[in-house]
Amino acid sequence: YAAYVTLISGYMLGSLWCYAAIFAAALEANLAPSGHVLYVGLFALFVVPLSLKDLADQKAVQTLLAFGRVVMLAVMLVTALTYLMSMGPIAPMPERTGTFDGVAALAPVVTFSL
């Protein structure tokens, strides 16, 4: 039992660490480049209280996030379709004259993404 709890705790700690690093790096790339610690702290302000609550207590937050995902998907689709409509006719793709050299290098990436 102790090994199980240790492994799960390590997994959860590592996951949160990765999420915090990605969140901070994304904000750092798009906002002020010198605020990495500030962005990790901002992430912690949201995540730590939510991780201490039961799922029933998070119902409103999870519902809002689910609605936000649907809205963002709709905005992306509308933006892409608007762009395609404003471009006019699209030129056909040129015929491929070469072989598929180098496709084998994509195998690890494709395998990992599945």
ABEGO torsion letter per residue (X at the ends): XAAAAAAAAAAAAAAAAAAAAAAAAAAAAABBAAAAAAAAAAAAAAAAAAAABBAAAAAAAAAAAAAAAAAAAAAAAAAAAAAAAAAEBBBBBBBBABBABGAAAAAAAAAAAX
